């Protein structure tokens, strides 16, 4: 019980430190958050996001079809 409480406290502290580093400590002129936002705003990143969305929709459609077929096959 005490071990899991200590473990949780350590994880929470590490998460807080990483969050602080990510949002407030500059790497060069900008923080890691600002670098991430600027990279995500590029045309290439936007195109990648669109491609991932299309691929996700394809996977969703395929999974829905397989589930529908499995339910129909397993019907009463």
PQR file with spaces between the fields and no chain letter, atoms N, CA, C, O and H, PARSE charges and radii, in Angstrom:
ATOM       1  N    UNK     1       0.827   -1.190    0.000 -0.4000 1.5000
ATOM       2  CA   UNK     1       0.000    0.000    0.000 -0.0000 2.0000
ATOM       3  C    UNK     1       0.873    1.257    0.000  0.5500 1.7000
ATOM       4  O    UNK     1       0.668    2.157   -0.814 -0.5500 1.4000
ATOM       5  N    UNK     2       1.834    1.316    0.901 -0.4000 1.5000
ATOM       6  CA   UNK     2       2.715    2.479    0.976 -0.0000 2.0000
ATOM       7  C    UNK     2       3.603    2.528   -0.264  0.5500 1.7000
ATOM       8  O    UNK     2       3.900    3.601   -0.790 -0.5500 1.4000
ATOM       9  H    UNK     2       2.001    0.585    1.563  0.4000 1.0000
ATOM      10  N    UNK     3       4.021    1.346   -0.720 -0.4000 1.5000
ATOM      11  CA   UNK     3       4.874    1.283   -1.909 -0.0000 2.0000
ATOM      12  C    UNK     3       4.149    1.874   -3.128  0.5500 1.7000
ATOM      13  O    UNK     3       4.746    2.630   -3.895 -0.5500 1.4000
ATOM      14  H    UNK     3       3.780    0.475   -0.293  0.4000 1.0000
ATOM      15  N    UNK     4       2.876    1.533   -3.307 -0.4000 1.5000
ATOM      16  CA   UNK     4       2.136    2.061   -4.452 -0.0000 2.0000
ATOM      17  C    UNK     4       1.894    3.569   -4.306  0.5500 1.7000
ATOM      18  O    UNK     4       1.864    4.282   -5.309 -0.5500 1.4000
ATOM      19  H    UNK     4       2.392    0.918   -2.684  0.4000 1.0000
ATOM      20  N    UNK     5       1.722    4.059   -3.084 -0.4000 1.5000
ATOM      21  CA   UNK     5       1.558    5.496   -2.868 -0.0000 2.0000
ATOM      22  C    UNK     5       2.846    6.240   -3.220  0.5500 1.7000
ATOM      23  O    UNK     5       2.806    7.298   -3.848 -0.5500 1.4000
ATOM      24  H    UNK     5       1.747    3.479   -2.270  0.4000 1.0000
ATOM      25  N    UNK     6       3.968    5.689   -2.818 -0.4000 1.5000
ATOM      26  CA   UNK     6       5.264    6.304   -3.137 -0.0000 2.0000
ATOM      27  C    UNK     6       5.494    6.269   -4.645  0.5500 1.7000
ATOM      28  O    UNK     6       5.941    7.249   -5.240 -0.5500 1.4000
ATOM      29  H    UNK     6       4.000    4.830   -2.308  0.4000 1.0000
ATOM      30  N    UNK     7       5.187    5.139   -5.245 -0.4000 1.5000
ATOM      31  CA   UNK     7       5.351    4.990   -6.691 -0.0000 2.0000
ATOM      32  C    UNK     7       4.481    6.011   -7.437  0.5500 1.7000
ATOM      33  O    UNK     7       4.946    6.646   -8.383 -0.5500 1.4000
ATOM      34  H    UNK     7       4.824    4.342   -4.761  0.4000 1.0000
ATOM      35  N    UNK     8       3.236    6.167   -7.017 -0.4000 1.5000
ATOM      36  CA   UNK     8       2.350    7.144   -7.640 -0.0000 2.0000
ATOM      37  C    UNK     8       2.855    8.560   -7.469  0.5500 1.7000
ATOM      38  O    UNK     8       2.762    9.371   -8.390 -0.5500 1.4000
ATOM      39  H    UNK     8       2.858    5.651   -6.248  0.4000 1.0000
ATOM      40  N    UNK     9       3.389    8.864   -6.299 -0.4000 1.5000
ATOM      41  CA   UNK     9       3.942   10.197   -6.041 -0.0000 2.0000
ATOM      42  C    UNK     9       5.146   10.464   -6.936  0.5500 1.7000
ATOM      43  O    UNK     9       5.301   11.568   -7.459 -0.5500 1.4000
ATOM      44  H    UNK     9       3.465    8.205   -5.551  0.4000 1.0000
ATOM      45  N    UNK    10       5.994    9.462   -7.111 -0.4000 1.5000
ATOM      46  CA   UNK    10       7.166    9.622   -7.979 -0.0000 2.0000
ATOM      47  C    UNK    10       6.726    9.850   -9.423  0.5500 1.7000
ATOM      48  O    UNK    10       7.254   10.734  -10.098 -0.5500 1.4000
ATOM      49  H    UNK    10       5.868    8.566   -6.686  0.4000 1.0000
ATOM      50  N    UNK    11       5.765    9.061   -9.901 -0.4000 1.5000
ATOM      51  CA   UNK    11       5.270    9.238  -11.264 -0.0000 2.0000
ATOM      52  C    UNK    11       4.645   10.619  -11.448  0.5500 1.7000
ATOM      53  O    UNK    11       4.890   11.284  -12.455 -0.5500 1.4000
ATOM      54  H    UNK    11       5.337    8.343   -9.353  0.4000 1.0000
ATOM      55  N    UNK    12       3.848   11.045  -10.490 -0.4000 1.5000
ATOM      56  CA   UNK    12       3.203   12.361  -10.575 -0.0000 2.0000
ATOM      57  C    UNK    12       4.247   13.478  -10.587  0.5500 1.7000
ATOM      58  O    UNK    12       4.125   14.430  -11.359 -0.5500 1.4000
ATOM      59  H    UNK    12       3.649   10.505   -9.672  0.4000 1.0000
ATOM      60  N    UNK    13       5.267   13.369   -9.742 -0.4000 1.5000
ATOM      61  CA   UNK    13       6.338   14.363   -9.692 -0.0000 2.0000
ATOM      62  C    UNK    13       7.082   14.407  -11.023  0.5500 1.7000
ATOM      63  O    UNK    13       7.384   15.485  -11.535 -0.5500 1.4000
ATOM      64  H    UNK    13       5.367   12.596   -9.115  0.4000 1.0000
ATOM      65  N    UNK    14       7.379   13.229  -11.585 -0.4000 1.5000
ATOM      66  CA   UNK    14       8.067   13.173  -12.872 -0.0000 2.0000
ATOM      67  C    UNK    14       7.212   13.806  -13.966  0.5500 1.7000
ATOM      68  O    UNK    14       7.730   14.526  -14.820 -0.5500 1.4000
ATOM      69  H    UNK    14       7.133   12.354  -11.169  0.4000 1.0000
ATOM      70  N    UNK    15       5.925   13.547  -13.945 -0.4000 1.5000
ATOM      71  CA   UNK    15       5.022   14.137  -14.925 -0.0000 2.0000
ATOM      72  C    UNK    15       5.007   15.659  -14.800  0.5500 1.7000
ATOM      73  O    UNK    15       5.025   16.365  -15.808 -0.5500 1.4000
ATOM      74  H    UNK    15       5.503   12.962  -13.251  0.4000 1.0000
ATOM      75  N    UNK    16       4.974   16.159  -13.584 -0.4000 1.5000
ATOM      76  CA   UNK    16       4.987   17.611  -13.362 -0.0000 2.0000
ATOM      77  C    UNK    16       6.294   18.234  -13.856  0.5500 1.7000
ATOM      78  O    UNK    16       6.278   19.301  -14.470 -0.5500 1.4000
ATOM      79  H    UNK    16       4.960   15.585  -12.765  0.4000 1.0000
ATOM      80  N    UNK    17       7.418   17.576  -13.592 -0.4000 1.5000
ATOM      81  CA   UNK    17       8.712   18.086  -14.052 -0.0000 2.0000
ATOM      82  C    UNK    17       8.760   18.108  -15.573  0.5500 1.7000
ATOM      83  O    UNK    17       9.198   19.093  -16.167 -0.5500 1.4000
ATOM      84  H    UNK    17       7.430   16.709  -13.094  0.4000 1.0000
ATOM      85  N    UNK    18       8.310   17.021  -16.210 -0.4000 1.5000
ATOM      86  CA   UNK    18       8.297   16.979  -17.672 -0.0000 2.0000
ATOM      87  C    UNK    18       7.369   18.044  -18.260  0.5500 1.7000
ATOM      88  O    UNK    18       7.700   18.673  -19.265 -0.5500 1.4000
ATOM      89  H    UNK    18       7.955   16.221  -15.728  0.4000 1.0000
ATOM      90  N    UNK    19       6.221   18.239  -17.639 -0.4000 1.5000
ATOM      91  CA   UNK    19       5.312   19.286  -18.094 -0.0000 2.0000
ATOM      92  C    UNK    19       5.947   20.666  -17.977  0.5500 1.7000
ATOM      93  O    UNK    19       5.828   21.493  -18.881 -0.5500 1.4000
ATOM      94  H    UNK    19       5.952   17.728  -16.823  0.4000 1.0000
ATOM      95  N    UNK    20       6.612   20.903  -16.872 -0.4000 1.5000
ATOM      96  CA   UNK    20       7.301   22.185  -16.689 -0.0000 2.0000
ATOM      97  C    UNK    20       8.364   22.381  -17.764  0.5500 1.7000
ATOM      98  O    UNK    20       8.455   23.450  -18.367 -0.5500 1.4000
ATOM      99  H    UNK    20       6.708   20.232  -16.138  0.4000 1.0000
ATOM     100  N    UNK    21       9.165   21.347  -18.000 -0.4000 1.5000
ATOM     101  CA   UNK    21      10.204   21.437  -19.023 -0.0000 2.0000
ATOM     102  C    UNK    21       9.603   21.683  -20.410  0.5500 1.7000
ATOM     103  O    UNK    21      10.129   22.480  -21.186 -0.5500 1.4000
ATOM     104  H    UNK    21       9.091   20.479  -17.510  0.4000 1.0000
ATOM     105  N    UNK    22       8.507   20.999  -20.713 -0.4000 1.5000
ATOM     106  CA   UNK    22       7.876   21.091  -22.025 -0.0000 2.0000
ATOM     107  C    UNK    22       7.325   22.490  -22.291  0.5500 1.7000
ATOM     108  O    UNK    22       7.461   23.013  -23.397 -0.5500 1.4000
ATOM     109  H    UNK    22       8.080   20.351  -20.083  0.4000 1.0000
ATOM     110  N    UNK    23       6.700   23.097  -21.273 -0.4000 1.5000
ATOM     111  CA   UNK    23       6.015   24.365  -21.490 -0.0000 2.0000
ATOM     112  C    UNK    23       6.816   25.611  -21.121  0.5500 1.7000
ATOM     113  O    UNK    23       6.532   26.690  -21.641 -0.5500 1.4000
ATOM     114  H    UNK    23       6.589   22.672  -20.375  0.4000 1.0000
ATOM     115  N    UNK    24       7.803   25.493  -20.242 -0.4000 1.5000
ATOM     116  CA   UNK    24       8.417   26.705  -19.715 -0.0000 2.0000
ATOM     117  C    UNK    24       9.922   26.852  -19.918  0.5500 1.7000
ATOM     118  O    UNK    24      10.434   27.963  -19.789 -0.5500 1.4000
ATOM     119  H    UNK    24       8.033   24.616  -19.820  0.4000 1.0000
ATOM     120  N    UNK    25      10.647   25.792  -20.229 -0.4000 1.5000
ATOM     121  CA   UNK    25      12.103   25.894  -20.368 -0.0000 2.0000
ATOM     122  C    UNK    25      12.442   26.086  -21.846  0.5500 1.7000
ATOM     123  O    UNK    25      12.123   25.227  -22.668 -0.5500 1.4000
ATOM     124  H    UNK    25      10.230   24.889  -20.334  0.4000 1.0000
ATOM     125  N    UNK    26      13.075   27.188  -22.186 -0.4000 1.5000
ATOM     126  CA   UNK    26      13.382   27.438  -23.591 -0.0000 2.0000
ATOM     127  C    UNK    26      14.504   26.535  -24.112  0.5500 1.7000
ATOM     128  O    UNK    26      15.488   26.260  -23.424 -0.5500 1.4000
ATOM     129  H    UNK    26      13.334   27.886  -21.519  0.4000 1.0000
ATOM     130  N    UNK    27      14.314   26.089  -25.353 -0.4000 1.5000
ATOM     131  CA   UNK    27      15.359   25.373  -26.087 -0.0000 2.0000
ATOM     132  C    UNK    27      15.743   26.292  -27.240  0.5500 1.7000
ATOM     133  O    UNK    27      15.096   26.293  -28.288 -0.5500 1.4000
ATOM     134  H    UNK    27      13.516   26.312  -25.912  0.4000 1.0000
ATOM     135  N    UNK    28      16.778   27.055  -27.043 -0.4000 1.5000
ATOM     136  CA   UNK    28      17.082   28.107  -28.016 -0.0000 2.0000
ATOM     137  C    UNK    28      16.180   29.292  -27.739  0.5500 1.7000
ATOM     138  O    UNK    28      16.121   29.789  -26.615 -0.5500 1.4000
ATOM     139  H    UNK    28      17.304   27.053  -26.193  0.4000 1.0000
ATOM     140  N    UNK    29      15.479   29.744  -28.768 -0.4000 1.5000
ATOM     141  CA   UNK    29      14.606   30.904  -28.609 -0.0000 2.0000
ATOM     142  C    UNK    29      13.215   30.551  -28.123  0.5500 1.7000
ATOM     143  O    UNK    29      12.500   31.416  -27.619 -0.5500 1.4000
ATOM     144  H    UNK    29      15.527   29.340  -29.682  0.4000 1.0000
ATOM     145  N    UNK    30      12.816   29.286  -28.265 -0.4000 1.5000
ATOM     146  CA   UNK    30      11.447   28.888  -27.945 -0.0000 2.0000
ATOM     147  C    UNK    30      11.428   27.672  -27.031  0.5500 1.7000
ATOM     148  O    UNK    30      12.414   26.946  -26.899 -0.5500 1.4000
ATOM     149  H    UNK    30      13.398   28.583  -28.674  0.4000 1.0000
ATOM     150  N    UNK    31      10.264   27.474  -26.401 -0.4000 1.5000
ATOM     151  CA   UNK    31      10.083   26.273  -25.582 -0.0000 2.0000
ATOM     152  C    UNK    31       9.752   25.097  -26.500  0.5500 1.7000
ATOM     153  O    UNK    31       9.468   25.284  -27.683 -0.5500 1.4000
ATOM     154  H    UNK    31       9.464   28.063  -26.509  0.4000 1.0000
ATOM     155  N    UNK    32       9.789   23.895  -25.950 -0.4000 1.5000
ATOM     156  CA   UNK    32       9.465   22.708  -26.728 -0.0000 2.0000
ATOM     157  C    UNK    32       8.023   22.775  -27.231  0.5500 1.7000
ATOM     158  O    UNK    32       7.740   22.333  -28.344 -0.5500 1.4000
ATOM     159  H    UNK    32      10.020   23.743  -24.989  0.4000 1.0000
ATOM     160  N    UNK    33       7.114   23.319  -26.430 -0.4000 1.5000
ATOM     161  CA   UNK    33       5.724   23.491  -26.852 -0.0000 2.0000
ATOM     162  C    UNK    33       5.638   24.394  -28.083  0.5500 1.7000
ATOM     163  O    UNK    33       4.921   24.083  -29.034 -0.5500 1.4000
ATOM     164  H    UNK    33       7.344   23.678  -25.526  0.4000 1.0000
ATOM     165  N    UNK    34       6.363   25.507  -28.065 -0.4000 1.5000
ATOM     166  CA   UNK    34       6.333   26.429  -29.197 -0.0000 2.0000
ATOM     167  C    UNK    34       6.946   25.792  -30.451  0.5500 1.7000
ATOM     168  O    UNK    34       6.449   25.995  -31.559 -0.5500 1.4000
ATOM     169  H    UNK    34       6.945   25.761  -27.292  0.4000 1.0000
ATOM     170  N    UNK    35       8.022   25.026  -30.273 -0.4000 1.5000
ATOM     171  CA   UNK    35       8.611   24.302  -31.408 -0.0000 2.0000
ATOM     172  C    UNK    35       7.592   23.322  -31.987  0.5500 1.7000
ATOM     173  O    UNK    35       7.434   23.234  -33.205 -0.5500 1.4000
ATOM     174  H    UNK    35       8.425   24.861  -29.373  0.4000 1.0000
ATOM     175  N    UNK    36       6.903   22.588  -31.118 -0.4000 1.5000
ATOM     176  CA   UNK    36       5.920   21.602  -31.560 -0.0000 2.0000
ATOM     177  C    UNK    36       4.790   22.274  -32.330  0.5500 1.7000
ATOM     178  O    UNK    36       4.374   21.779  -33.377 -0.5500 1.4000
ATOM     179  H    UNK    36       7.031   22.659  -30.129  0.4000 1.0000
ATOM     180  N    UNK    37       4.295   23.386  -31.825 -0.4000 1.5000
ATOM     181  CA   UNK    37       3.217   24.115  -32.519 -0.0000 2.0000
ATOM     182  C    UNK    37       3.658   24.597  -33.887  0.5500 1.7000
ATOM     183  O    UNK    37       2.899   24.507  -34.852 -0.5500 1.4000
ATOM     184  H    UNK    37       4.633   23.788  -30.974  0.4000 1.0000
ATOM     185  N    UNK    38       4.889   25.112  -33.982 -0.4000 1.5000
ATOM     186  CA   UNK    38       5.383   25.607  -35.274 -0.0000 2.0000
ATOM     187  C    UNK    38       5.561   24.467  -36.268  0.5500 1.7000
ATOM     188  O    UNK    38       5.253   24.624  -37.449 -0.5500 1.4000
ATOM     189  H    UNK    38       5.506   25.184  -33.198  0.4000 1.0000
ATOM     190  N    UNK    39       6.050   23.330  -35.808 -0.4000 1.5000
ATOM     191  CA   UNK    39       6.210   22.178  -36.699 -0.0000 2.0000
ATOM     192  C    UNK    39       4.846   21.687  -37.170  0.5500 1.7000
ATOM     193  O    UNK    39       4.671   21.372  -38.347 -0.5500 1.4000
ATOM     194  H    UNK    39       6.301   23.202  -34.848  0.4000 1.0000
ATOM     195  N    UNK    40       3.888   21.622  -36.265 -0.4000 1.5000
ATOM     196  CA   UNK    40       2.551   21.141  -36.616 -0.0000 2.0000
ATOM     197  C    UNK    40       1.842   22.069  -37.592  0.5500 1.7000
ATOM     198  O    UNK    40       0.915   21.638  -38.277 -0.5500 1.4000
ATOM     199  H    UNK    40       4.030   21.878  -35.308  0.4000 1.0000
ATOM     200  N    UNK    41       2.246   23.311  -37.672 -0.4000 1.5000
ATOM     201  CA   UNK    41       1.602   24.272  -38.565 -0.0000 2.0000
ATOM     202  C    UNK    41       2.154   24.224  -39.987  0.5500 1.7000
ATOM     203  O    UNK    41       1.631   24.907  -40.868 -0.5500 1.4000
ATOM     204  H    UNK    41       2.999   23.662  -37.115  0.4000 1.0000
ATOM     205  N    UNK    42       3.202   23.429  -40.233 -0.4000 1.5000
ATOM     206  CA   UNK    42       3.766   23.365  -41.575 -0.0000 2.0000
ATOM     207  C    UNK    42       2.829   22.628  -42.525  0.5500 1.7000
ATOM     208  O    UNK    42       1.980   21.848  -42.095 -0.5500 1.4000
ATOM     209  H    UNK    42       3.627   22.874  -39.518  0.4000 1.0000
ATOM     210  N    UNK    43       2.993   22.881  -43.804 -0.4000 1.5000
ATOM     211  CA   UNK    43       2.161   22.223  -44.814 -0.0000 2.0000
ATOM     212  C    UNK    43       2.347   20.703  -44.789  0.5500 1.7000
ATOM     213  O    UNK    43       1.385   19.950  -44.938 -0.5500 1.4000
ATOM     214  H    UNK    43       3.683   23.515  -44.153  0.4000 1.0000
ATOM     215  N    UNK    44       3.582   20.266  -44.601 -0.4000 1.5000
ATOM     216  CA   UNK    44       3.855   18.833  -44.576 -0.0000 2.0000
ATOM     217  C    UNK    44       3.138   18.147  -43.424  0.5500 1.7000
ATOM     218  O    UNK    44       2.584   17.060  -43.587 -0.5500 1.4000
ATOM     219  H    UNK    44       4.364   20.878  -44.480  0.4000 1.0000
ATOM     220  N    UNK    45       3.152   18.785  -42.259 -0.4000 1.5000
ATOM     221  CA   UNK    45       2.467   18.203  -41.091 -0.0000 2.0000
ATOM     222  C    UNK    45       0.959   18.191  -41.305  0.5500 1.7000
ATOM     223  O    UNK    45       0.284   17.239  -40.911 -0.5500 1.4000
ATOM     224  H    UNK    45       3.603   19.668  -42.127  0.4000 1.0000
ATOM     225  N    UNK    46       0.434   19.223  -41.915 -0.4000 1.5000
ATOM     226  CA   UNK    46      -1.002   19.265  -42.202 -0.0000 2.0000
ATOM     227  C    UNK    46      -1.383   18.156  -43.186  0.5500 1.7000
ATOM     228  O    UNK    46      -2.415   17.505  -43.024 -0.5500 1.4000
ATOM     229  H    UNK    46       0.981   19.996  -42.235  0.4000 1.0000
ATOM     230  N    UNK    47      -0.546   17.946  -44.204 -0.4000 1.5000
ATOM     231  CA   UNK    47      -0.797   16.874  -45.176 -0.0000 2.0000
ATOM     232  C    UNK    47      -0.737   15.505  -44.499  0.5500 1.7000
ATOM     233  O    UNK    47      -1.558   14.630  -44.774 -0.5500 1.4000
ATOM     234  H    UNK    47       0.292   18.475  -44.335  0.4000 1.0000
ATOM     235  N    UNK    48       0.240   15.329  -43.614 -0.4000 1.5000
ATOM     236  CA   UNK    48       0.340   14.071  -42.872 -0.0000 2.0000
ATOM     237  C    UNK    48      -0.906   13.845  -42.027  0.5500 1.7000
ATOM     238  O    UNK    48      -1.425   12.730  -41.970 -0.5500 1.4000
ATOM     239  H    UNK    48       0.908   16.040  -43.390  0.4000 1.0000
ATOM     240  N    UNK    49      -1.380   14.883  -41.379 -0.4000 1.5000
ATOM     241  CA   UNK    49      -2.592   14.763  -40.571 -0.0000 2.0000
ATOM     242  C    UNK    49      -3.793   14.374  -41.408  0.5500 1.7000
ATOM     243  O    UNK    49      -4.614   13.562  -40.982 -0.5500 1.4000
ATOM     244  H    UNK    49      -0.958   15.788  -41.425  0.4000 1.0000
ATOM     245  N    UNK    50      -3.901   14.950  -42.604 -0.4000 1.5000
ATOM     246  CA   UNK    50      -4.999   14.584  -43.505 -0.0000 2.0000
ATOM     247  C    UNK    50      -4.896   13.122  -43.929  0.5500 1.7000
ATOM     248  O    UNK    50      -5.895   12.403  -43.951 -0.5500 1.4000
ATOM     249  H    UNK    50      -3.233   15.609  -42.951  0.4000 1.0000
ATOM     250  N    UNK    51      -3.673   12.687  -44.268 -0.4000 1.5000
ATOM     251  CA   UNK    51      -3.465   11.297  -44.679 -0.0000 2.0000
ATOM     252  C    UNK    51      -3.789   10.326  -43.549  0.5500 1.7000
ATOM     253  O    UNK    51      -4.373    9.268  -43.784 -0.5500 1.4000
ATOM     254  H    UNK    51      -2.862   13.272  -44.250  0.4000 1.0000
ATOM     255  N    UNK    52      -3.416   10.681  -42.334 -0.4000 1.5000
ATOM     256  CA   UNK    52      -3.716    9.820  -41.186 -0.0000 2.0000
ATOM     257  C    UNK    52      -5.223    9.745  -40.961  0.5500 1.7000
ATOM     258  O    UNK    52      -5.746    8.683  -40.621 -0.5500 1.4000
ATOM     259  H    UNK    52      -2.942   11.541  -42.143  0.4000 1.0000
ATOM     260  N    UNK    53      -5.916   10.852  -41.145 -0.4000 1.5000
ATOM     261  CA   UNK    53      -7.378   10.851  -41.000 -0.0000 2.0000
ATOM     262  C    UNK    53      -8.040    9.944  -42.024  0.5500 1.7000
ATOM     263  O    UNK    53      -8.952    9.188  -41.691 -0.5500 1.4000
ATOM     264  H    UNK    53      -5.491   11.714  -41.421  0.4000 1.0000
ATOM     265  N    UNK    54      -7.584   10.016  -43.269 -0.4000 1.5000
ATOM     266  CA   UNK    54      -8.138    9.168  -44.321 -0.0000 2.0000
ATOM     267  C    UNK    54      -7.867    7.695  -44.014  0.5500 1.7000
ATOM     268  O    UNK    54      -8.756    6.856  -44.162 -0.5500 1.4000
ATOM     269  H    UNK    54      -6.842   10.630  -43.539  0.4000 1.0000
ATOM     270  N    UNK    55      -6.649    7.380  -43.588 -0.4000 1.5000
ATOM     271  CA   UNK    55      -6.313    5.999  -43.252 -0.0000 2.0000
ATOM     272  C    UNK    55      -7.147    5.510  -42.075  0.5500 1.7000
ATOM     273  O    UNK    55      -7.587    4.360  -42.060 -0.5500 1.4000
ATOM     274  H    UNK    55      -5.928    8.062  -43.467  0.4000 1.0000
ATOM     275  N    UNK    56      -7.363    6.371  -41.095 -0.4000 1.5000
ATOM     276  CA   UNK    56      -8.194    6.008  -39.945 -0.0000 2.0000
ATOM     277  C    UNK    56      -9.620    5.714  -40.351  0.5500 1.7000
ATOM     278  O    UNK    56     -10.242    4.786  -39.833 -0.5500 1.4000
ATOM     279  H    UNK    56      -7.005    7.305  -41.108  0.4000 1.0000
ATOM     280  N    UNK    57     -10.140    6.502  -41.276 -0.4000 1.5000
ATOM     281  CA   UNK    57     -11.501    6.256  -41.765 -0.0000 2.0000
ATOM     282  C    UNK    57     -11.587    4.923  -42.493  0.5500 1.7000
ATOM     283  O    UNK    57     -12.581    4.209  -42.362 -0.5500 1.4000
ATOM     284  H    UNK    57      -9.635    7.256  -41.696  0.4000 1.0000
ATOM     285  N    UNK    58     -10.555    4.582  -43.260 -0.4000 1.5000
ATOM     286  CA   UNK    58     -10.528    3.289  -43.959 -0.0000 2.0000
ATOM     287  C    UNK    58     -10.518    2.138  -42.967  0.5500 1.7000
ATOM     288  O    UNK    58     -11.241    1.156  -43.136 -0.5500 1.4000
ATOM     289  H    UNK    58      -9.747    5.163  -43.367  0.4000 1.0000
ATOM     290  N    UNK    59      -9.696    2.263  -41.933 -0.4000 1.5000
ATOM     291  CA   UNK    59      -9.625    1.217  -40.911 -0.0000 2.0000
ATOM     292  C    UNK    59     -10.968    1.098  -40.204  0.5500 1.7000
ATOM     293  O    UNK    59     -11.447   -0.011  -39.968 -0.5500 1.4000
ATOM     294  H    UNK    59      -9.109    3.061  -41.796  0.4000 1.0000
ATOM     295  N    UNK    60     -11.570    2.213  -39.869 -0.4000 1.5000
ATOM     296  CA   UNK    60     -12.870    2.187  -39.202 -0.0000 2.0000
ATOM     297  C    UNK    60     -13.910    1.483  -40.064  0.5500 1.7000
ATOM     298  O    UNK    60     -14.679    0.662  -39.562 -0.5500 1.4000
ATOM     299  H    UNK    60     -11.180    3.114  -40.060  0.4000 1.0000
ATOM     300  N    UNK    61     -13.941    1.793  -41.343 -0.4000 1.5000
ATOM     301  CA   UNK    61     -14.896    1.159  -42.250 -0.0000 2.0000
ATOM     302  C    UNK    61     -14.661   -0.346  -42.320  0.5500 1.7000
ATOM     303  O    UNK    61     -15.611   -1.127  -42.269 -0.5500 1.4000
ATOM     304  H    UNK    61     -13.317    2.460  -41.751  0.4000 1.0000
ATOM     305  N    UNK    62     -13.407   -0.751  -42.435 -0.4000 1.5000
ATOM     306  CA   UNK    62     -13.094   -2.177  -42.518 -0.0000 2.0000
ATOM     307  C    UNK    62     -13.488   -2.907  -41.246  0.5500 1.7000
ATOM     308  O    UNK    62     -14.040   -4.006  -41.306 -0.5500 1.4000
ATOM     309  H    UNK    62     -12.635   -0.116  -42.476  0.4000 1.0000
ATOM     310  N    UNK    63     -13.213   -2.313  -40.107 -0.4000 1.5000
ATOM     311  CA   UNK    63     -13.554   -2.951  -38.827 -0.0000 2.0000
ATOM     312  C    UNK    63     -15.066   -3.051  -38.671  0.5500 1.7000
ATOM     313  O    UNK    63     -15.580   -4.082  -38.237 -0.5500 1.4000
ATOM     314  H    UNK    63     -12.764   -1.420  -40.058  0.4000 1.0000
ATOM     315  N    UNK    64     -15.771   -1.997  -39.019 -0.4000 1.5000
ATOM     316  CA   UNK    64     -17.243   -2.030  -38.926 -0.0000 2.0000
ATOM     317  C    UNK    64     -17.828   -3.116  -39.820  0.5500 1.7000
ATOM     318  O    UNK    64     -18.747   -3.827  -39.414 -0.5500 1.4000
ATOM     319  H    UNK    64     -15.354   -1.159  -39.372  0.4000 1.0000
ATOM     320  N    UNK    65     -17.300   -3.247  -41.038 -0.4000 1.5000
ATOM     321  CA   UNK    65     -17.792   -4.279  -41.950 -0.0000 2.0000
ATOM     322  C    UNK    65     -17.533   -5.678  -41.393  0.5500 1.7000
ATOM     323  O    UNK    65     -18.403   -6.547  -41.443 -0.5500 1.4000
ATOM     324  H    UNK    65     -16.554   -2.669  -41.368  0.4000 1.0000
ATOM     325  N    UNK    66     -16.324   -5.886  -40.860 -0.4000 1.5000
ATOM     326  CA   UNK    66     -15.997   -7.203  -40.294 -0.0000 2.0000
ATOM     327  C    UNK    66     -16.878   -7.518  -39.091  0.5500 1.7000
ATOM     328  O    UNK    66     -17.338   -8.649  -38.937 -0.5500 1.4000
ATOM     329  H    UNK    66     -15.617   -5.180  -40.819  0.4000 1.0000
ATOM     330  N    UNK    67     -17.112   -6.530  -38.244 -0.4000 1.5000
ATOM     331  CA   UNK    67     -17.973   -6.749  -37.084 -0.0000 2.0000
ATOM     332  C    UNK    67     -19.408   -7.035  -37.519  0.5500 1.7000
ATOM     333  O    UNK    67     -20.065   -7.920  -36.970 -0.5500 1.4000
ATOM     334  H    UNK    67     -16.738   -5.611  -38.369  0.4000 1.0000
ATOM     335  N    UNK    68     -19.887   -6.284  -38.504 -0.4000 1.5000
ATOM     336  CA   UNK    68     -21.233   -6.513  -39.011 -0.0000 2.0000
ATOM     337  C    UNK    68     -21.358   -7.922  -39.587  0.5500 1.7000
ATOM     338  O    UNK    68     -22.339   -8.620  -39.329 -0.5500 1.4000
ATOM     339  H    UNK    68     -19.353   -5.566  -38.950  0.4000 1.0000
ATOM     340  N    UNK    69     -20.358   -8.338  -40.371 -0.4000 1.5000
ATOM     341  CA   UNK    69     -20.382   -9.683  -40.950 -0.0000 2.0000
ATOM     342  C    UNK    69     -20.326  -10.747  -39.864  0.5500 1.7000
ATOM     343  O    UNK    69     -20.995  -11.775  -39.963 -0.5500 1.4000
ATOM     344  H    UNK    69     -19.561   -7.772  -40.581  0.4000 1.0000
ATOM     345  N    UNK    70     -19.518  -10.498  -38.809 -0.4000 1.5000
ATOM     346  CA   UNK    70     -19.416  -11.477  -37.719 -0.0000 2.0000
ATOM     347  C    UNK    70     -20.728  -11.589  -36.963  0.5500 1.7000
ATOM     348  O    UNK    70     -21.113  -12.683  -36.552 -0.5500 1.4000
ATOM     349  H    UNK    70     -18.975   -9.663  -38.728  0.4000 1.0000
ATOM     350  N    UNK    71     -21.413  -10.481  -36.775 -0.4000 1.5000
ATOM     351  CA   UNK    71     -22.696  -10.498  -36.066 -0.0000 2.0000
ATOM     352  C    UNK    71     -23.751  -11.201  -36.912  0.5500 1.7000
ATOM     353  O    UNK    71     -24.566  -11.964  -36.392 -0.5500 1.4000
ATOM     354  H    UNK    71     -21.100   -9.592  -37.109  0.4000 1.0000
ATOM     355  N    UNK    72     -23.734  -10.943  -38.209 -0.4000 1.5000
ATOM     356  CA   UNK    72     -24.702  -11.582  -39.099 -0.0000 2.0000
ATOM     357  C    UNK    72     -24.463  -13.097  -39.152  0.5500 1.7000
ATOM     358  O    UNK    72     -25.414  -13.879  -39.132 -0.5500 1.4000
ATOM     359  H    UNK    72     -23.072  -10.324  -38.631  0.4000 1.0000
ATOM     360  N    UNK    73     -23.177  -13.510  -39.222 -0.4000 1.5000
ATOM     361  CA   UNK    73     -22.831  -14.927  -39.262 -0.0000 2.0000
ATOM     362  C    UNK    73     -23.166  -15.638  -37.971  0.5500 1.7000
ATOM     363  O    UNK    73     -23.521  -16.817  -37.980 -0.5500 1.4000
ATOM     364  H    UNK    73     -22.405  -12.875  -39.238  0.4000 1.0000
ATOM     365  N    UNK    74     -23.054  -14.925  -36.848 -0.4000 1.5000
ATOM     366  CA   UNK    74     -23.323  -15.532  -35.538 -0.0000 2.0000
ATOM     367  C    UNK    74     -24.768  -15.382  -35.118  0.5500 1.7000
ATOM     368  O    UNK    74     -25.120  -15.705  -33.983 -0.5500 1.4000
ATOM     369  H    UNK    74     -22.765  -13.968  -36.840  0.4000 1.0000
ATOM     370  N    UNK    75     -25.607  -14.900  -36.012 -0.4000 1.5000
ATOM     371  CA   UNK    75     -27.020  -14.656  -35.685 -0.0000 2.0000
ATOM     372  C    UNK    75     -27.739  -15.899  -35.201  0.5500 1.7000
ATOM     373  O    UNK    75     -27.191  -17.000  -35.249 -0.5500 1.4000
ATOM     374  H    UNK    75     -25.321  -14.638  -36.933  0.4000 1.0000
ATOM     375  N    UNK    76     -28.974  -15.722  -34.730 -0.4000 1.5000
ATOM     376  CA   UNK    76     -29.725  -16.830  -34.133 -0.0000 2.0000
ATOM     377  C    UNK    76     -30.062  -17.939  -35.065  0.5500 1.7000
ATOM     378  O    UNK    76     -30.692  -18.916  -34.660 -0.5500 1.4000
ATOM     379  H    UNK    76     -29.420  -14.828  -34.691  0.4000 1.0000
